[in-house]
Amino acid sequence: MDSRDVADVEHIWTQYVPSARAQRIDPKSFGFRWRSAAVEGMSVVRYALTATVESSVQPEDQIVVCRVAAPAGRVMSGRVTLDTDLPWATDGREVRAQWEKTADVSAIILDRSVAQHVARQVTGDDLLTLRLTDVAPKSPGAGRYWNRMFNYVMHAVAAADDDPIIESTLTRHAVLTALSTFPSTFSEAMASEPRLSAPAVVRRAVEYMDSHAHEPITVDDVARAVHISTRGLQYAFRRALDTTPTAHLRRVRLDGAHRDLRNAGPAETVSAIARRWGFSNITRFAAAYRTVYGRSPRETLEQD
């Protein structure tokens, strides 16, 4: 949405940020450019707002990770002033922002229950209560990495085209990046030693991937199906196969796409087959495919 109508913009903006206030709006300079996309468990928002603004965020059932880039602005939590070059995150602690002229705001809003589910799966701690312990990132480098990740997720969610495999993968990626960027109880749980698993678990996981790779499963789903934590499954794969569950699942899906390319009908396309197996980026799919099979997907489609 792009608008210069103050009434319309305030109505829509406050649906996403109920506690926000915009003051001393000059209709001649006011401007609002809004972009958003959503998948299950996550919303991604980017907007530019030209106005004099005071706002606050204090979520209850969400984790909000946000960056407010404003030359004439500041962001505060309590009495602490935060670096506007970096993101901040809150799952309940109040964060206030104020600016004049224009601010570029980028935010990912995560459902708390979804984030906690991912955290429990990865750590293997079914009793973990997920909680952020600081609003600032662990380091400037971690904050800059989040900024780069946001741009990727923003475009990827918008292009996901309701593909459940891609959507669930993107949500999980955003959750784990947030929990790696900001101090939390997740970090404390990850510091403890996991229990290693028997090779039989790896065999069952491989069989499950082979049978369900065409479905929107994630590594968390595989771990749940074989009754192990995600972290335990990762250790077991490293020990038994010297690879990761994610890499193995990607290879199984590449094999499925390879079979479909070889048996494709005249109306089939590389893009459609790639998406069928959960690959949203055709360039990356083609590169991975060539690495494994020694030729491009199009060559397989046209020659076989």
C-alpha positions, 0 to 999 in steps of 0.5 A, a space after each residue: 500500500 502507498 498512500 498520502 491519506 492520513 486517516 487511511 494510513 493511521 487506521 491501517 498502521 495502528 492495526 499492526 502497532 496498536 500503541 503507536 502514535 503519530 503527532 503533528 502530521 503535516 499533510 503536505 509532507 506526510 507519506 506512507 509506503 507499506 509492504 507486508 507478507 505472512 505465513 503461518 506463525 510469522 509476519 514480515 513487514 517493511 514500511 517507510 513513514 514520513 511524520 513526527 512519530 512516537 511509538 511503543 511496542 510491548 507484545 504479549 503473545 509474539 516475539 517482535 524483531 525490528 529495526 527503525 532506521 531514522 536519521 532524526 530518531 532514537 529507540 529506547 528500552 527503559 533508560 537504555 538508548 539502542 543502536 538504530 543501525 541494528 535490530 532490537 527484539 522484545 517478547 514483552 519488554 516495552 520498546 519506544 521509538 520516536 522520529 521526525 521526517 522519515 523512518 524506514 522500519 523493518 520487522 518480523 513478528 513471530 508467534 511465541 508458541 511457534 517459536 517455542 516449539 522450534 526451540 524445544 525441538 532443536 534443544 530437545 528440552 520439552 520443558 523449555 520456556 522460551 524467553 528473551 533476556 535482552 532487547 539488544 543483539 549479542 554483538 554488532 555482527 549478529 545484528 548485521 547478519 539479522 539485517 541481511 537475513 531480513 531482506 532475504 526472508 522478506 522477498 522469499 515469503 512474498 514469493 513463496 506462493 503458498 508453498 507449505 514446504 517453503 513457508 515452514 522452512 522460512 519460519 523455522 529459519 527466521 526463528 532460529 536466526 532470531 534466537 541466535 541473534 538475541 540472548 535468550 533461554 534458548 542459548 542457555 539450553 543449547 549450552 548443555 550437552 545433548 544425548 547421542 542417539 543410536 544408528 537405528 534412529 538415523 536409519 528410521 529418519 532416513 526411511 521417513 525422509 525417503 517416504 515423505 520428502 515430497 510433503 512439506 516436512 521439516 527436520 523438526 518433523 523428522 525428529 518428531 517422527 522418530 522420537 528424538 530431539 532435533 539437536 539429537 538427530 543432528 548429532 546422530 547424523 554427524 556421527 553416523 553419516 558425516 552429514 546433517 539431516 537438512 543436507 540429507 533431506 535436500 539430497 532426497 528432494 534433489 533425487 525426487 526432482 531428478 526422477 521427475 525431470 527424467 519422466 516429465 511430460 511435454 508441458 512440464 517445466 523446470 520451475 514447476 518441478 523444482 517447486 514441487 520438491 520445495 526449491 523456491 530459488 531456481 538458480 540455487 536449485 540449478 547449481 545444486 543439481 549440476 553439482 550432483 548430476 553434472 548437468 543442468 536441470 534443463 538438459 535433463 528435461 530436454 535430453 531424457 
